[in-house]
Each structure stands twice: as structure tokens, then as C-alpha cells.
Amino acid sequence: MPMNLSDVVLFSAIVTTGSLSAAGRQVGLSPMAVSRRLAALEHELGVRLIHRTTRSVALTADGETFLPLAQTMLEAREAATVAFSERHEGLSGVLRVTAPHRIGRALVVPLIVRLMAENPRLKVDLTFSDGIVDIVAAGIDVALRVATLQASELVAVRLADNPRILCAAPGYLTAHGYPKRLADLDAHACLTLHAMDAWPFHQDGHPVARRIKGRLAASSVDTVHAACIAGAGLALLTYWDVAQDLADGTLRAVALTDAEPEPLAIWAVLPTRQHMPARVRRFIDGLKSVFSASLPAQVH
């Protein structure tokens, strides 16, 4: 006989509420009926799952082993229900996303607006931050990160290249000239982030961290970007921060003869790959399309 998922739901309710009667109230059953259903589940598994007393319940060792399996079964059932309902009714639920400010405003918001227009039952919660958000603690579905990722238990999906670009405003370059070599940066005004006092380059095939000293340091990419456009100096920003500025001539890229900036990528970071809701898959697929349609094959 196949396992009755209703009994698994009941088992989970008993664990959550801490009593047979409270679980029964949650699912609309009497304590006696709850006890019979629990006994049936234990009989099917051939183990005792819960110690019962007149006042409380406690998981047995076998119950502790079965609990994560039960949760996986219930999550799978929910994912299947959502997947097939969304096939007919469109995306639903709350999509929780965090992204850096500039990429969030330029790329995420237009995509989100389109997805919401196409799926009236979809809700979205956006958090824009240039810092690292703990997506597990915050209950985030997807985090966009511009980084060289470190090993972790999180799942990362590469979305696009995002090369670093050494750049400056035309007025600054006219007044101060173009740096030619990495060492020339010492003679230029460089705009730095508080969390990044060394700029990463590749030189002769090796990574090099060039310590940068400038008159202006800021806490956000937006501030460095604005100062760079205003002609305050050179900045090391990423392609998606400056793509429009390079296109319209507001900023110009600066290529060094003996070094090039360390490459980066944009990643979608997920708390887990299991039972990914359709709204998350559709959002990630949409981002891949946006990036592939916009990023040139080679950025100079």
C-alpha cells in the first residue's frame, strides 16, 4: 500500500504543534482519530515515530530520521501542485530577489515589471543592496551577485560575463592624459570603494592586486560612478555599471598595455536547487535572455 501523504502531513503537524490534540485542531480531526492515523503510519513504516504521554509528545530516534524525509515529501507535493497550476494559471506566489543597486534598477526592474504584467497572481519583493545579503536568513529566492564566488552550500548559476572596466570622463582624460601602464595609476586620481583599496589586475598571466590611493573614497558603487562621470578621476567599475555611459561617450574605457582588469561574472545565487518554484526558474531564464541580448561578445 502506498504511503498516505495525509498521514505525513499529520505527522508534521504533530511535530510542529507539539501535541496530538493541537495537530487534530489544525487538520480538523479528533485526538483519537489523530492517534489512529499516526499508529497507521508507524505500522506502515515498521517503527515508532513519536513517544506519547498524557501531556506531550517527543520524537523517537526513528522519528528524527523520518522528519526530514517527511518534509522533503511534502515540499515535493507542494512543488508539483504549484508547477501544474502555474502551467494553466500563470506564475503565482511571492518572488523575493536581492540585487546590486545599479543592475537592479537597470535590468531587474524592467524584467520584474514584465513578469508581473504577464502573471497577475505573481507578487515580488525586491531588496537592492551592494552588500552581501544572507539569503537563507532573509528568505530570499534569488540573489544577483557580481563577484568571484567562494565555495559555499548555496547554488550559483552563471548569468553573464561582467568584465571590469578602467574608465574616466573625457574631460578628466583631456586634462590629465591616459595612463599607459599599471604603474602610471600612481600619478592619477583614482576613485576607490571603502571595501576595495586594491584593484585586481592580471599581469603576465598572474593576478596582481594594485594598492590604490586616491583623494576620494566612497561607500557605494553609485557614488564612485557619479564622481567618475563628474571628472573626479579614474574608476574601476564593471561593464554593467557603465555600459550606457560607454555607449553615449559619457565615460571612456582606458586600456593598459601591461595589465588588464581581473574578469568578473554575474551570478544568480539560490539557497537550494531542490523544488525550484516556476517563478524562480522563469526569472532566471528571463535574466539570461536579457544579458545575452545586451552584452557584446567582446568589451574593449
C-alpha positions in Angstrom: 0.0 0.0 0.0 1.5 3.4 -1.0 2.1 5.9 1.9 -0.8 8.2 2.6 0.6 11.7 2.3 -2.3 13.0 4.5 -0.7 10.9 7.3 2.6 12.5 6.6 1.0 15.9 6.8 -0.5 14.9 10.2 2.9 13.7 11.4 4.4 17.1 10.5 1.6 18.9 12.3 2.1 16.9 15.4 5.8 17.8 15.4 5.1 21.4 14.8 2.4 21.9 17.4 3.8 19.5 20.0 0.6 17.6 20.7 -1.9 15.3 19.2 -4.9 17.5 20.1 -3.4 20.7 18.7 -2.5 18.8 15.4 -6.0 17.5 15.3 -7.5 21.0 15.6 -5.1 22.1 12.8 -6.3 19.5 10.4 -9.9 19.0 11.7 -9.6 15.7 13.4 -10.3 14.4 16.9 -7.4 13.4 19.1 -8.5 9.8 18.8 -8.5 10.0 15.0 -5.1 11.6 15.1 -3.8 8.8 17.2 -5.2 6.1 14.9 -3.7 7.8 11.8 -0.3 8.2 13.5 -0.4 4.5 14.5 -1.2 3.5 10.9 1.8 5.5 9.6 4.0 3.9 12.2 2.7 0.4 11.3 3.4 1.0 7.6 7.0 2.2 8.3 7.5 -0.6 10.9 8.9 1.9 13.5 7.7 4.0 16.4 7.9 7.7 15.4 6.7 9.5 18.5 6.7 8.9 22.2 3.3 9.8 23.6 2.5 10.9 27.1 -0.7 12.5 28.5 0.8 16.0 28.3 3.4 16.0 25.5 4.9 14.2 22.5 8.5 13.7 21.6 10.2 12.3 18.5 11.9 8.9 18.8 15.3 8.3 17.1 13.4 6.9 14.1 11.1 9.9 14.2 14.1 12.2 14.0 15.3 10.3 10.9 11.9 10.3 9.3 11.2 14.1 9.8 13.5 15.5 7.1 12.2 12.8 4.7 8.6 13.8 5.5 9.4 17.4 4.9 11.0 16.5 1.5 7.9 14.6 0.5 5.6 17.5 1.5 7.8 20.0 -0.3 7.8 17.8 -3.5 4.0 17.6 -3.3 3.7 21.4 -3.0 6.2 22.0 -5.8 4.2 19.6 -8.1 1.0 21.3 -7.3 2.4 24.8 -7.9 4.1 23.7 -11.2 1.0 22.3 -12.8 -1.3 25.1 -11.5 1.1 27.7 -12.9 1.1 25.9 -16.3 -2.6 26.8 -16.6 -2.9 29.9 -14.4 0.5 31.6 -14.7 3.1 32.3 -12.1 2.0 32.9 -8.5 3.3 33.4 -5.0 6.0 35.9 -3.9 9.3 36.1 -5.7 11.9 37.5 -3.4 15.0 39.0 -5.1 18.1 40.9 -4.0 20.5 42.6 -6.4 23.1 45.4 -6.5 21.6 48.9 -6.9 22.6 49.7 -10.5 22.0 46.3 -12.0 18.7 46.1 -10.1 17.4 49.3 -11.4 18.6 48.9 -14.9 17.9 45.2 -15.6 15.9 43.6 -12.8 13.1 46.1 -12.5 12.1 46.1 -16.2 12.1 42.3 -16.2 10.1 42.1 -13.0 7.5 44.6 -14.4 7.1 42.4 -17.5 6.7 39.2 -15.5 4.1 40.9 -13.2 2.2 42.1 -16.3 2.2 38.6 -17.7 1.3 36.9 -14.4 -1.4 38.8 -12.4 -1.1 36.4 -9.4 2.7 37.0 -9.1 4.0 39.2 -6.3 7.5 40.5 -6.0 9.7 41.6 -3.0 12.9 43.4 -4.1 15.9 44.3 -2.0 18.6 46.4 -3.6 22.0 46.3 -1.8 25.6 46.4 -2.8 26.4 44.3 0.3 26.1 40.6 0.7 22.7 39.6 2.0 22.2 36.3 3.9 19.6 34.9 1.6 18.8 31.9 3.8 18.2 34.0 6.9 16.2 36.7 4.8 14.1 34.1 3.0 15.4 35.3 -0.4 14.7 33.2 -3.5 17.4 34.7 -5.8 20.4 36.9 -5.2 22.3 38.6 -8.0 25.9 38.9 -7.2 28.8 40.4 -9.1 31.8 38.6 -7.6 34.3 35.9 -7.7 32.3 33.4 -5.7 33.7 31.5 -2.8 32.8 27.9 -2.1 29.6 27.6 -0.1 26.5 25.4 0.3 24.5 27.8 -1.9 23.7 27.1 -5.6 25.2 29.5 -8.1 24.0 29.9 -11.7 26.3 31.9 -14.0 24.3 34.5 -15.9 26.8 36.6 -17.9 30.3 37.9 -18.1 30.8 41.3 -16.3 34.3 42.5 -17.1 35.8 45.2 -15.0 36.4 48.4 -17.0 39.0 51.0 -16.1 37.4 54.3 -17.1 37.2 58.0 -16.8 35.3 61.0 -18.1 36.6 62.6 -21.4 37.3 65.9 -19.5 39.5 64.2 -17.0 41.5 62.3 -19.7 41.9 65.5 -21.7 43.3 67.3 -18.7 45.4 64.5 -17.2 46.1 62.1 -20.1 45.6 58.4 -20.4 47.6 56.1 -18.1 49.6 53.6 -20.3 50.9 51.2 -17.8 49.8 49.8 -14.4 52.5 51.9 -12.6 51.0 55.1 -14.2 48.0 54.8 -11.9 50.1 56.2 -9.1 50.2 59.6 -10.8 46.4 59.7 -11.4 43.4 60.5 -9.2 41.7 57.2 -8.5 38.3 56.7 -7.1 38.0 53.9 -4.6 35.4 51.9 -2.6 35.9 51.6 1.1 35.8 47.8 0.8 38.3 47.7 -2.1 41.5 49.6 -1.5 43.4 47.4 -4.0 42.4 47.0 -7.7 42.7 43.4 -9.1 44.5 43.0 -12.4 46.1 40.2 -14.4 49.7 40.9 -15.4 51.9 38.4 -17.3 49.3 35.8 -16.6 49.3 36.3 -12.9 46.8 38.0 -10.6 48.1 41.3 -9.2 46.5 43.4 -6.5 47.4 47.0 -7.1 47.0 49.1 -4.0 45.3 52.4 -4.9 45.5 55.7 -3.1 43.1 58.4 -4.1 41.7 61.6 -2.8 38.1 60.3 -2.9 36.9 57.0 -1.4 33.2 56.1 -1.1 30.9 53.5 0.4 28.9 52.7 -2.7 29.4 52.0 -6.4 26.8 54.7 -7.2 28.9 57.3 -5.6 32.1 56.3 -7.3 30.2 56.1 -10.6 28.8 59.6 -10.2 32.2 61.1 -9.2 33.8 59.4 -12.2 31.2 61.0 -14.6 31.8 64.3 -12.9 35.5 64.1 -13.9 37.0 63.4 -10.5 39.3 60.7 -11.7 39.7 57.1 -12.8 37.4 54.3 -11.6 37.4 50.6 -11.9 33.8 49.6 -12.5 32.1 46.7 -14.1 30.6 46.6 -17.6 27.0 46.6 -16.4 27.7 49.7 -14.3 29.0 51.7 -17.2 27.6 50.1 -20.4 25.3 53.1 -21.2 28.0 55.6 -20.3 30.5 54.0 -22.7 27.8 53.8 -25.4 27.0 57.5 -25.2 30.5 58.8 -24.6 29.9 60.0 -21.0 32.8 57.7 -20.0 35.7 56.3 -21.9 37.4 52.9 -21.3 41.1 53.0 -20.6 43.3 50.0 -21.7 46.7 49.5 -20.1 49.5 48.0 -22.2 50.9 45.7 -19.5 47.8 44.6 -17.5 44.1 44.1 -17.7 41.4 44.1 -15.0 40.5 40.8 -13.4 37.3 39.4 -15.1 34.1 39.1 -13.2 30.7 37.4 -13.8 27.2 38.0 -12.7 25.7 35.0 -10.8 22.2 34.1 -9.6 22.7 32.6 -6.2 19.9 30.3 -4.8 19.5 28.8 -1.4 18.8 25.3 -2.9 18.3 23.7 -6.3 15.6 21.3 -5.0 12.0 22.1 -5.8 12.7 25.4 -7.5 9.4 27.2 -8.0 8.4 28.1 -11.5 8.6 31.8 -10.7 12.2 31.5 -9.8 13.1 29.4 -12.9 11.2 31.9 -15.2 13.0 34.9 -13.5 16.4 33.3 -14.0 15.6 32.4 -17.6 14.5 36.0 -18.2 17.8 37.3 -16.8 19.8 35.0 -19.1 17.9 36.4 -22.1 18.4 40.0 -21.0 22.1 39.6 -20.5 22.7 37.5 -23.7 20.9 40.1 -25.8 22.8 43.0 -24.3 26.4 42.1 -23.7 28.7 42.4 -26.7 30.9 39.3 -27.5 33.9 41.4 -26.6 34.2 44.5 -24.5 37.1 46.9 -25.1 
